């Protein structure tokens, strides 16, 4: 099953490590470091040019990915519970 995370981007739900609210979690230094490292290593994928509201951390075959989405973490969790949002 895939989760639609906005603007024609989807991720395999088996790869999702976590869905995070960008506003509440980026106050912590470790989260800032995670996002900075992902950006520097080109593992950050922006699904929008709008104001980001959440980020999704994925892991597939040992490769980390961070998706930045304009959808709220609550919306993504609701889509996940309802079967992916398609």
Residue frames as a rotation matrix with the C-alpha (Angstrom) as fourth column:
UNK 1
0.586 0.810 0.000 0.00
0.810 -0.586 0.000 0.00
0.000 0.000 -1.000 0.00
UNK 2
-0.516 -0.733 0.442 1.18
0.742 -0.641 -0.197 3.52
0.428 0.226 0.875 -0.75
UNK 3
0.176 0.487 -0.855 0.53
0.786 -0.592 -0.176 6.77
-0.592 -0.642 -0.487 1.09
UNK 4
0.238 -0.016 0.971 -0.14
0.759 -0.621 -0.196 9.83
0.606 0.784 -0.136 -1.06
UNK 5
-0.044 -0.382 -0.923 1.86
0.911 -0.395 0.120 12.68
-0.411 -0.835 0.366 0.51
UNK 6
0.468 0.351 -0.811 0.94
0.090 -0.932 -0.351 15.46
-0.879 0.091 -0.467 -1.91
UNK 7
0.392 -0.257 -0.884 1.60
-0.778 -0.605 -0.169 16.69
-0.492 0.753 -0.437 -5.45
UNK 8
0.759 0.045 -0.650 1.80
-0.513 0.656 -0.554 13.27
0.401 0.754 0.521 -7.13
UNK 9
-0.452 -0.892 -0.010 4.24
-0.661 0.343 -0.668 11.87
0.599 -0.295 -0.745 -4.55
UNK 10
0.782 0.621 0.052 3.58
-0.513 0.594 0.620 8.59
0.354 -0.512 0.783 -2.78
UNK 11
-0.410 -0.891 0.195 5.64
-0.865 0.313 -0.393 6.42
0.289 -0.330 -0.899 -0.46
UNK 12
-0.081 0.290 -0.954 5.37
0.034 0.957 0.288 2.74
0.996 -0.009 -0.087 0.34
UNK 13
0.632 0.408 0.659 3.89
-0.586 -0.306 0.751 2.48
0.508 -0.860 0.046 3.84
UNK 14
0.876 -0.356 -0.325 6.33
0.458 0.825 0.331 -0.33
0.151 -0.439 0.886 4.66
UNK 15
-0.042 -0.958 0.285 9.19
0.755 -0.218 -0.619 2.17
0.655 0.189 0.732 4.27
UNK 16
0.341 0.247 0.907 7.77
-0.200 -0.924 0.326 4.83
0.919 -0.292 -0.265 6.61
UNK 17
-0.547 -0.570 -0.613 9.74
0.587 0.260 -0.767 5.28
0.596 -0.779 0.192 9.81
UNK 18
-0.354 0.449 -0.821 7.74
0.761 -0.372 -0.532 8.28
-0.544 -0.813 -0.210 11.01
UNK 19
0.017 0.445 0.895 5.49
0.694 -0.650 0.310 11.18
0.720 0.616 -0.320 10.10
UNK 20
-0.355 -0.323 -0.877 6.34
0.899 -0.376 -0.225 14.40
-0.257 -0.868 0.424 11.93
UNK 21
0.824 0.564 0.058 4.85
0.567 -0.816 -0.110 17.86
-0.014 0.124 -0.992 12.33
UNK 22
0.086 -0.884 0.460 7.55
0.752 -0.246 -0.611 20.20
0.653 0.399 0.644 11.06
UNK 23
0.220 0.052 0.974 6.61
-0.270 -0.956 0.112 23.11
0.937 -0.287 -0.196 13.32
UNK 24
0.859 0.221 0.462 6.59
-0.493 0.109 0.863 21.17
0.140 -0.969 0.203 16.59
UNK 25
0.859 -0.509 0.051 9.59
0.472 0.827 0.306 18.93
-0.198 -0.238 0.951 15.98
UNK 26
0.350 -0.781 0.517 12.11
0.604 -0.234 -0.762 21.37
0.716 0.579 0.390 14.51
UNK 27
0.727 -0.128 0.674 12.52
-0.515 -0.752 0.412 23.13
0.454 -0.647 -0.613 17.85
UNK 28
0.817 -0.451 0.360 14.69
-0.012 0.611 0.792 20.19
-0.577 -0.651 0.494 18.94
UNK 29
0.148 -0.875 -0.461 18.35
-0.824 -0.367 0.432 20.29
-0.547 0.316 -0.775 17.96
UNK 30
-0.541 -0.387 0.746 18.46
-0.038 0.898 0.439 16.62
-0.840 0.209 -0.501 16.93
UNK 31
0.382 0.748 0.543 15.59
0.629 0.220 -0.746 17.14
-0.677 0.626 -0.387 14.47
UNK 32
0.798 -0.165 -0.580 17.27
-0.414 -0.849 -0.328 20.19
-0.438 0.502 -0.746 12.98
UNK 33
-0.247 -0.968 0.049 20.46
-0.703 0.213 0.679 18.16
-0.667 0.134 -0.733 12.57
UNK 34
-0.254 0.243 0.936 18.57
0.410 0.904 -0.123 15.32
-0.876 0.352 -0.329 10.90
UNK 35
0.762 0.627 0.163 16.97
0.433 -0.307 -0.847 17.67
-0.481 0.716 -0.505 8.37
UNK 36
0.574 -0.634 -0.518 20.23
-0.687 -0.717 0.118 19.56
-0.447 0.288 -0.847 7.75
UNK 37
-0.440 -0.761 0.477 22.12
-0.384 0.640 0.666 16.29
-0.812 0.110 -0.573 7.17
UNK 38
0.058 0.555 0.830 19.41
0.625 0.628 -0.463 14.96
-0.778 0.546 -0.310 4.85
UNK 39
0.916 0.261 -0.306 19.51
-0.015 -0.738 -0.675 18.21
-0.402 0.622 -0.672 2.87
UNK 40
0.214 -0.934 -0.285 23.32
-0.819 -0.331 0.469 18.18
-0.533 0.133 -0.836 2.64
UNK 41
-0.631 -0.464 0.622 23.38
-0.169 0.864 0.473 14.51
-0.757 0.193 -0.624 1.55
UNK 42
-0.645 0.445 -0.621 20.62
-0.756 -0.256 0.602 15.18
0.109 0.858 0.502 -1.03
UNK 43
-0.894 0.385 -0.230 18.22
0.409 0.910 -0.066 12.78
0.184 -0.153 -0.971 0.68
UNK 44
-0.502 0.712 -0.491 15.56
0.122 -0.504 -0.855 15.47
-0.856 -0.489 0.166 1.09
UNK 45
-0.755 0.366 0.543 12.68
0.611 0.093 0.786 15.45
0.237 0.926 -0.294 -1.38
UNK 46
-0.772 0.502 -0.391 10.40
-0.202 -0.776 -0.597 18.47
-0.603 -0.382 0.700 -1.48
UNK 47
-0.523 0.668 0.530 6.88
0.826 0.549 0.123 17.61
-0.209 0.502 -0.839 -2.60
UNK 48
0.612 0.772 0.170 5.83
0.789 -0.612 -0.061 21.26
0.057 0.171 -0.984 -2.66
UNK 49
-0.493 -0.681 0.541 6.98
0.566 -0.723 -0.396 24.83
0.661 0.111 0.742 -2.96
UNK 50
0.441 0.723 0.532 4.34
-0.107 -0.546 0.831 25.88
0.891 -0.423 -0.164 -0.44
UNK 51
-0.072 -0.405 0.911 4.95
-0.947 -0.258 -0.190 26.27
0.312 -0.877 -0.365 3.28
UNK 52
-0.430 -0.123 -0.894 5.89
-0.078 0.992 -0.099 22.79
0.899 0.027 -0.436 4.57
UNK 53
0.307 0.629 0.715 3.79
-0.845 -0.166 0.509 21.35
0.438 -0.760 0.480 7.38
UNK 54
0.780 -0.019 0.625 5.27
-0.369 0.794 0.484 17.90
-0.506 -0.608 0.612 7.84
UNK 55
-0.100 -0.773 -0.627 8.11
-0.969 0.217 -0.114 15.58
0.224 0.596 -0.771 6.96
UNK 56
0.912 0.385 0.139 8.14
-0.396 0.916 0.064 11.84
-0.103 -0.114 0.988 6.44
UNK 57
-0.169 -0.980 0.108 11.23
-0.935 0.194 0.298 9.77
-0.313 -0.051 -0.948 7.19
UNK 58
0.887 0.422 -0.189 11.59
-0.462 0.819 -0.341 6.58
0.011 0.390 0.921 5.16
UNK 59
-0.202 -0.925 0.320 14.07
-0.773 0.352 0.528 3.73
-0.601 -0.141 -0.786 5.10
UNK 60
0.894 0.442 -0.072 14.37
-0.377 0.657 -0.653 1.33
-0.242 0.610 0.754 2.16
UNK 61
0.783 -0.617 -0.079 17.20
0.505 0.705 -0.497 -1.19
0.362 0.349 0.864 1.83
UNK 62
0.114 -0.773 -0.624 19.34
0.945 -0.110 0.308 0.84
-0.307 -0.625 0.718 4.21
UNK 63
-0.711 -0.308 0.632 18.73
0.554 -0.800 0.232 4.11
0.434 0.515 0.739 2.33
UNK 64
-0.355 0.534 -0.768 17.17
0.661 -0.438 -0.610 6.98
-0.661 -0.724 -0.197 4.24
UNK 65
-0.546 0.249 0.800 14.78
0.590 -0.563 0.578 9.43
0.594 0.788 0.161 2.62
UNK 66
-0.555 0.410 -0.724 13.10
0.509 -0.520 -0.686 12.55
-0.658 -0.749 0.080 3.97
UNK 67
-0.401 0.541 0.739 10.02
0.769 -0.240 0.592 13.88
0.498 0.806 -0.320 2.22
UNK 68
-0.879 0.144 -0.454 8.88
0.154 -0.817 -0.556 17.43
-0.451 -0.559 0.696 2.97
UNK 69
-0.493 0.792 0.360 5.12
0.807 0.262 0.530 17.86
0.326 0.551 -0.768 2.49
UNK 70
-0.796 0.321 0.513 2.60
-0.319 -0.943 0.094 20.69
0.514 -0.089 0.853 2.54
UNK 71
0.252 0.904 -0.346 0.07
-0.088 0.378 0.922 18.32
0.964 -0.202 0.174 4.14
UNK 72
0.158 -0.152 0.976 -0.21
-0.955 -0.275 0.112 18.25
0.251 -0.949 -0.188 7.90
UNK 73
-0.861 -0.505 -0.059 1.01
-0.453 0.815 -0.361 15.26
0.231 -0.284 -0.931 9.87
UNK 74
-0.473 0.771 0.426 -2.57
-0.335 0.290 -0.897 14.75
-0.815 -0.567 0.121 11.11
UNK 75
0.438 0.620 -0.651 -3.87
-0.829 -0.002 -0.560 14.57
-0.349 0.785 0.513 7.52
UNK 76
-0.202 -0.603 -0.772 -1.17
-0.805 0.551 -0.220 12.09
0.558 0.577 -0.597 6.54
UNK 77
-0.933 -0.102 0.345 -1.88
-0.313 0.702 -0.639 9.90
-0.177 -0.704 -0.687 9.58
UNK 78
-0.039 0.993 0.111 -5.60
-0.503 0.076 -0.861 9.98
-0.863 -0.090 0.497 8.76
UNK 79
0.373 0.101 -0.922 -4.88
-0.920 0.170 -0.353 8.97
0.121 0.980 0.157 5.14
UNK 80
-0.662 -0.698 -0.272 -2.67
-0.623 0.715 -0.318 6.17
0.416 -0.042 -0.908 6.42
UNK 81
-0.739 0.446 0.505 -5.44
-0.267 0.494 -0.827 4.90
-0.619 -0.746 -0.246 8.69
UNK 82
0.286 0.938 -0.195 -7.96
-0.507 -0.025 -0.861 5.07
-0.813 0.345 0.469 5.82
UNK 83
0.572 -0.053 0.819 -5.83
0.449 0.856 -0.258 3.15
-0.687 0.515 0.513 3.37
UNK 84
-0.215 -0.894 0.394 -3.38
0.861 0.016 0.508 5.52
-0.460 0.448 0.766 1.71
UNK 85
-0.126 0.189 -0.974 -5.29
0.036 -0.980 -0.195 8.52
-0.991 -0.060 0.117 0.39
UNK 86
-0.982 -0.186 0.015 -5.85
0.018 -0.014 1.000 7.47
-0.186 0.982 0.017 -3.21
